[in-house]
Amino acid sequence: MSTFTCSLTATELLCSSSVFNISLFVRLGDDGMLQYVPSGDVINPAEYVSLGDGTIQACQFLSQNGTVNETTTYSFFRYSSTQTTLSLAGTTLSLASLFITLVCYITFPTLRRLVSNQLIMAFCGTLFVAQCLFLFGGMASSVSQNLCRTLAAFLHFFWLSVFTLSSSIAFDLRRTFGSNKTIRVSTASRKVLSLNIAVATGIPLLIVVISLILSVFVGDDIDLHYGNELACWVGGGKANLVVFGVPVVVLLAFNFFCFMDTISSLMGFTWFFGFVAAFSKHQAVWYIFIILNSLQGVYIFLAFAATRRVFDLWRGLVLEKTVDTSLRDSSLQLRDRSTSSYVQKTST
C-alpha cells in the first residue's frame, strides 16, 4: 500500500475538510499530488494531511451524499512531475523552433514583403513571449503571489494576442487570395500593418483589463482570480472558460470562416483538449494537451521556415558568401603575386 506523507497537520488546513481512505486515491508523480479515483479530482499537498491510520483529511470536494460538489474548482495547469517534465521539453523545443523561424524572417527581406508575412513575424514573437512566461509560471507561484498574479495577467494577454494575431493573418490571407483563391496585391503597407497590430493587441488588452477589474471587485462572487498557490493563470475553471475560452472559440470560428486551412485552426484545436482535461479531470487528456500545446512553435517552424523556398534562400546566401570569400582570396593572391614580381624586378 502506498504511503502518503505531508508536513501539514489537520488543524492547518485552511478549508472545510473530510476524512477519506487512502485507498481511494492514487499518487500522481513524486510531488505529492493525489487523484481521487471515483471522480478524477486532483488535490495537491496543501489540500490534505495524512492521519497515519490509513486515512487522509482533505479539503472538501464532495457533497454530503458523496457526489462531486457543484462548487468543485476546475483547475488548469496543475501538472504532475512527469507532466511538468514533458511540458518543459516540448516548450523548449518550441521556443528553439520559433527562434529559428524569426531568424529566417529577419535575415531575408523577401519573406516579410507582404502584410501577412510581417503579421507572422509578430505572431511568432508573441507566441515566443507567451511560452517563455508559461515556462516560468510554475516558479513564480512559489516565489511571490503578487508576482504570480502579475504573470497570470500577462499570460492572459499574450495568449489572447496569439489568437487575435492568428485571426489577423487569416483575414489578410482572405483579403489577399479572396474566396476564389484569386491573388490580389497585398504589399506591406505600414498603415494596414499598424491597424492589424492595434486590433490584435487592443482586443486582448480590453478583455484583460475588464477581467482584472472584475477580479478585484467581485472576484470571490464569480470565482475569478489571477494566480494562486497552484498556478499562475486565470481561475477558476468556469471563469476561465468565459474570459479565455469564449474569446478563443470566437476567434477560431472567425479563422475558419476566413481561411480554414490556416495553422491557427490547428493551434486552437490543441486548447480544446486543455478545457476538456480541466473539466473531465482525465489525466490522459492532459497528456494530449501538453504534447500538442507545448509544440506549437514546431508547427510554425514546419509551416513557414522548413520550406523549400527558405532552404533555397539559405543556400543562396551561403553560396554568395562562399563566392565572395573566394573572389576576395583570389584578389589578395593576385595582389601578392604582383607585389612579389615588382620587388624581384626592382632588385634586379
C-alpha positions in Angstrom: 0.0 0.0 0.0 1.3 3.5 -0.9 2.2 5.8 2.0 1.2 9.5 1.7 3.2 11.9 3.8 2.5 15.6 4.4 4.2 18.3 6.6 0.8 19.9 7.5 -1.4 19.0 10.4 -5.2 18.7 10.3 -5.6 22.0 12.2 -3.5 23.8 9.5 -5.9 23.1 6.6 -7.5 26.4 5.6 -10.7 24.8 4.3 -13.7 22.7 5.3 -12.4 19.1 5.2 -13.4 15.4 5.3 -11.6 12.2 6.1 -11.0 9.7 3.2 -9.5 6.3 3.0 -6.2 6.5 1.2 -7.1 3.5 -1.0 -9.5 5.9 -2.9 -6.5 7.9 -4.1 -3.6 7.4 -6.4 -0.3 9.3 -6.4 0.5 11.5 -9.4 4.3 11.6 -9.8 6.6 12.4 -6.9 5.4 15.9 -5.9 2.6 14.7 -3.6 -0.4 15.4 -5.8 -3.2 12.8 -5.4 -6.1 11.9 -7.6 -9.5 10.8 -6.2 -10.3 7.7 -8.3 -14.1 7.8 -8.2 -14.4 11.3 -9.6 -10.9 12.1 -11.0 -10.5 15.2 -8.8 -6.9 16.1 -8.1 -5.6 17.6 -4.8 -2.2 19.0 -4.0 -0.1 18.6 -0.8 -1.6 21.9 0.6 -5.1 20.4 0.5 -4.7 17.3 2.5 -2.9 15.7 5.5 -2.1 12.1 6.4 -3.7 10.9 9.6 -1.4 7.9 9.9 -4.2 5.3 10.2 -4.8 4.6 6.5 -6.8 7.8 6.1 -6.2 11.3 5.0 -8.0 14.5 5.8 -8.6 16.5 2.6 -10.3 19.8 1.7 -13.9 19.1 0.8 -14.6 18.5 -2.8 -17.6 16.2 -2.4 -21.2 17.0 -1.3 -22.7 15.2 1.7 -24.2 12.4 -0.4 -20.7 11.6 -1.8 -21.2 13.1 -5.3 -19.0 15.7 -6.9 -19.6 19.1 -5.3 -21.1 21.7 -7.7 -18.5 24.2 -6.3 -15.6 22.0 -7.2 -12.7 24.0 -8.6 -11.8 23.2 -12.2 -8.0 23.7 -12.3 -5.7 24.4 -15.2 -2.0 23.5 -15.4 -1.8 21.5 -12.1 0.8 19.2 -13.6 2.4 16.2 -12.0 6.2 16.0 -12.1 6.1 13.8 -15.2 3.7 16.2 -17.0 5.9 19.1 -16.0 9.0 17.4 -17.5 7.1 16.7 -20.7 5.8 20.3 -20.9 9.3 21.7 -20.3 10.8 19.5 -23.0 8.1 20.4 -25.6 8.2 24.1 -24.7 12.0 24.3 -25.0 11.8 22.7 -28.5 9.0 25.0 -29.4 11.0 28.1 -28.3 14.0 27.0 -30.3 11.8 26.5 -33.4 10.3 29.9 -33.0 13.7 31.5 -32.7 14.9 29.8 -35.9 11.8 31.0 -37.7 12.3 34.6 -36.5 15.9 34.5 -37.6 14.8 33.4 -41.1 12.3 36.2 -41.4 14.8 38.8 -40.1 17.6 37.6 -42.4 15.6 37.6 -45.7 13.6 40.7 -46.6 11.7 38.8 -49.3 10.0 36.7 -46.5 8.4 39.8 -45.0 7.3 41.6 -48.1 3.5 41.1 -47.5 1.4 42.2 -44.6 0.6 38.6 -43.7 4.4 37.9 -43.6 5.0 40.7 -41.1 2.0 39.5 -39.1 3.5 36.0 -39.0 6.7 37.6 -37.5 4.6 39.4 -34.9 2.7 36.1 -34.2 6.0 34.2 -33.7 7.3 36.9 -31.4 4.1 37.0 -29.3 4.0 33.2 -29.1 7.7 33.1 -28.1 7.0 35.5 -25.2 3.8 33.7 -24.2 5.6 30.3 -24.0 8.5 31.9 -22.1 6.1 33.3 -19.5 4.3 30.0 -19.3 7.6 28.2 -18.8 8.5 30.3 -15.7 4.9 30.5 -14.4 5.3 27.5 -12.2 8.3 29.0 -10.5 6.6 32.4 -9.8 3.8 30.8 -7.8 6.3 29.6 -5.2 8.2 32.9 -5.1 5.5 35.6 -4.7 1.8 35.7 -5.0 1.9 39.3 -6.4 4.4 38.2 -9.0 2.2 35.2 -9.8 -0.9 37.4 -10.3 1.1 39.8 -12.5 2.4 37.0 -14.5 -1.1 35.5 -14.9 -2.4 38.7 -16.2 0.4 39.0 -18.8 -0.1 35.3 -19.8 -3.8 36.0 -20.3 -2.9 39.0 -22.5 -0.2 37.3 -24.6 -2.1 34.1 -25.2 -5.2 36.0 -26.3 -2.9 38.1 -28.5 -1.6 34.9 -30.1 -5.1 34.1 -31.2 -6.1 37.6 -32.3 -2.9 37.8 -34.4 -3.7 34.4 -36.0 -7.1 35.9 -36.9 -5.4 39.0 -38.4 -3.3 36.6 -40.5 -6.4 34.6 -41.6 -8.2 37.9 -42.5 -5.2 39.2 -44.5 -4.9 35.8 -46.4 -8.6 36.0 -47.3 -8.1 39.6 -48.4 -5.1 38.6 -50.5 -6.4 35.5 -52.1 -10.1 36.1 -51.9 -12.8 33.4 -51.6 -11.9 32.0 -55.0 -8.1 32.0 -54.3 -7.6 34.8 -56.8 -4.4 36.6 -55.9 -4.7 40.3 -55.1 -1.9 42.8 -54.4 -1.2 42.9 -50.7 2.0 44.9 -50.1 3.4 45.5 -46.7 1.6 48.8 -46.1 2.6 50.3 -42.8 -0.9 51.7 -42.3 -2.6 48.3 -42.8 0.0 46.5 -40.7 -0.4 49.1 -37.8 -4.2 48.7 -37.9 -3.9 44.9 -37.7 -1.4 45.1 -34.8 -3.6 47.6 -33.0 -6.7 45.4 -33.3 -4.8 42.3 -32.4 -3.4 43.8 -29.2 -6.3 46.1 -28.3 -9.0 43.3 -28.0 -6.9 41.2 -25.6 -6.0 44.3 -23.6 -9.7 45.2 -23.2 -10.6 41.7 -22.1 -7.7 41.5 -19.6 -8.5 45.0 -18.1 -12.2 44.1 -17.7 -11.3 40.8 -16.1 -8.8 42.4 -13.7 -11.4 44.9 -12.6 -14.0 42.2 -12.1 -11.5 40.0 -10.2 -10.7 42.9 -7.8 -14.3 43.9 -7.0 -16.4 40.7 -7.5 -13.8 38.0 -7.9 -14.9 36.0 -4.9 -18.5 36.1 -6.0 -17.9 34.8 -9.6 -14.7 32.8 -8.8 -12.5 34.9 -11.0 -8.9 35.5 -9.9 -5.4 35.8 -11.4 -2.9 33.3 -10.0 -2.9 31.3 -6.8 -0.6 28.9 -4.9 -1.2 26.2 -7.6 -0.7 28.0 -10.9 -0.2 31.5 -12.4 -3.2 31.5 -14.7 -6.8 32.8 -14.8 -9.1 31.0 -12.4 -11.4 29.4 -11.6 -12.4 27.0 -14.3 -15.8 28.4 -15.3 -14.5 32.0 -15.2 -11.5 30.9 -17.3 -14.0 29.4 -19.8 -15.7 32.8 -20.1 -12.7 35.2 -20.2 -10.4 32.9 -22.2 -12.3 30.0 -23.7 -15.2 32.0 -25.2 -12.9 34.6 -27.0 -10.7 31.8 -28.3 -13.7 29.9 -29.7 -15.0 33.1 -31.4 -11.6 33.8 -32.9 -11.2 30.3 -34.2 -14.7 30.4 -35.8 -13.6 33.7 -37.5 -10.3 32.0 -38.7 -12.3 29.1 -40.1 -14.6 31.4 -42.0 -11.7 33.5 -43.4 -9.2 30.8 -44.3 -10.0 27.4 -42.9 -6.6 25.8 -43.7 -4.5 28.3 -41.5 -2.2 27.0 -38.9 -4.2 28.8 -36.2 -7.1 26.3 -36.5 -4.7 23.5 -35.5 -3.3 25.6 -32.7 -6.7 26.4 -31.4 -7.7 22.7 -31.5 -5.0 22.0 -29.0 -6.6 24.2 -26.4 -9.8 22.3 -26.9 -8.0 19.4 -25.1 -7.0 21.8 -22.3 -10.6 22.6 -21.5 -11.7 19.0 -21.8 -8.9 17.9 -19.5 -9.8 20.6 -16.9 -13.5 19.8 -16.8 -13.3 16.0 -17.3 -10.3 15.5 -15.0 -8.9 12.7 -17.1 -5.1 12.6 -16.9 -4.8 11.0 -20.3 -6.4 14.1 -21.9 -3.9 16.3 -20.1 -1.0 14.4 -21.7 -2.6 15.0 -25.2 -2.9 18.7 -24.4 0.6 19.1 -23.0 2.2 17.4 -26.1 0.1 19.4 -28.7 0.2 22.7 -26.9 3.9 22.7 -25.9 5.0 22.0 -29.5 3.1 25.0 -31.2 6.3 26.6 -32.2 7.3 23.5 -34.0 4.1 23.7 -36.1 5.0 27.2 -37.1 8.6 26.3 -38.0 7.3 23.4 -40.2 4.7 25.6 -41.9 6.8 28.8 -42.5 10.5 28.0 -42.1 11.1 24.4 -43.0 10.1 25.0 -46.7 11.9 24.6 -50.0 11.9 28.4 -50.5 13.6 29.2 -47.2 16.1 26.4 -47.9 16.9 27.9 -51.3 17.4 31.3 -49.7 19.8 30.0 -47.1 21.7 28.0 -49.8 21.9 31.1 -52.0 23.2 33.2 -49.1 25.9 30.6 -48.2 27.0 30.3 -51.8 27.1 34.0 -52.2 29.3 34.4 -49.2 31.5 31.5 -50.4 31.9 33.1 -53.8 32.7 36.5 -52.2 35.3 34.9 -50.0 36.8 33.0 -52.9 37.0 36.2 -55.0 38.5 38.1 -52.1 41.1 35.4 -51.6 41.9 35.4 -55.3 42.2 39.1 -55.4 44.6 39.0 -52.4 46.7 36.3 -54.0 46.9 38.2 -57.3 47.9 41.3 -55.5 50.6 39.4 -53.6 52.0 37.9 -56.8 52.1 41.4 -58.4 53.9 42.8 -55.4 56.4 39.9 -55.4 57.1 40.3 -59.1 57.6 44.1 -58.8 60.1 43.5 -55.9 62.0 41.0 -58.0 62.3 43.3 -60.9 63.4 46.2 -58.7 66.1 44.1 -57.1 67.4 43.0 -60.5 
